[in-house]
Every structure is written in C-alpha cells, then in structure tokens.
Amino acid sequence: MKFLPREEKFFTYFDQQVEVINQAAQILQSACDNGSPSLTEAAQRISDLEHQGDSILHEIYEKLHQTFITPIDPEDIHALGSLLDDVVDHLEDASHRMAAYEIPEITQELKDLVRIIANGGITLRRAFTALGNQKSVQEDCIELKRLEGEADHLERRAVSELFRSEKDPIRLLKYKEIYEALELATDACEHIAIQLQAVAVKNS
C-alpha cells in the first residue's frame, strides 16, 4: 500500500505547456506562410495562448506548495515549468513585434527561424513524453541543442546581411529585433534541454 504516493500531476502540466508552445509555433508558422496581413490575428491568438501558459505555470507553483512527494525534485519542476513558459513568452514577443512593426515582407530567414521553433516544439513533446514514461531524453536534448545552434547561425547570418544590404535604418532595426526575439525562443528550448539532462542524471 502506498501511504505517501507521488503526485504525478506535474507531468500533465508539462504536457499542457508543451501543447501551448506547439500551438503558438504552428499559428506563427501558418501566418508566415500566408503573408503579413495574417500577423495581427496570429499575434492575438498567441497572446491568448501566452495567458493560458501563465495560468498553467501558476497551477504548477500552487501544486508544488501543496505536494509532499513529487516525481522529480521540486526545484527541477519549478525550473522546467518556468523555462517552458519562457518559450511561449518569446514567441508572443516575436509575434507582437511582427504585427506591430507592420513589416512589409516575411523574409525567408523569418520563415526558417519559425520552422526551427516549430521543430523544437515537436522535439519538446517527445522529450516530455519520455520524461513522464521514465525513458531516456538524451536524443531529444541533443536535437534541441542542434536546433538552437542552427537558429543561432541563421540569426547571425540574417543580421549580418541586414547591415550589409538594408539602407533603411528603421526597417533594419525592425527585422533585427524580430530575428533576435525568435532566436531567444530557441535559446529557451536549449535551456530546457540542459535542465532535462540534469534531471536525467539525478534520477538515473
């Protein structure tokens, strides 16, 4: 008989957070494919998802205060929940800038960065499914780091090209900020990978 069963609800919360990330990435990817006029609606929908993500994170914190035995260290639950929320925050920031700045063109670099984020969301889903099933997360963590490296290289190349060829300083700053905001989302995914690897070591 389990007198002090572990509270497994946290894995459900993580899955919900990952689903929010995937929905936000898919919305932004579709908007990029459909053209600039789609960005305003996309930004609003992603903002709604960001609020949903905040609510899930609040539930995680509340549950931590009420739970005696957790499936992994409470500090790791707190960190993972916060890092997952960071991904949505950066996506929301990027989508808001894309809409508010009324960019005239969705460049190929923007599309590629959003594609990388969408792939990161899919990888996060696999990783957290593995975590909940007590399976190895190593391959997914390696992939998240690879995606961050790809995004970092792409963002640097895109910004370099802006300074080389863009004559309008306002337009240059707009695109630079958007590229950087999107790259921060992939940074957040890499931070999750690092945290997941630490969890795996602790619980091996």
Buried (B, 14 or more C-beta within 10 A) or exposed (E): EEEEEEBEBBBEBBBBBBBBBBBBBBBBBEBBEEEBEBBBEBBBBBBBBBEBBBEBBEBBEEBBEEBEEBBBEBEBBBBBBBBBBBBBBBBBBBBBBBBEBEBEEBBEBBEBBBBBBBBBBBBBBBBBBBBBEEEEBBEBBEBBBBBBEBBBEBBEEBBEEBEEEBEEEEBBEBBBBBBBBBBBBBBBBBBBBBBBBBBBEEEE
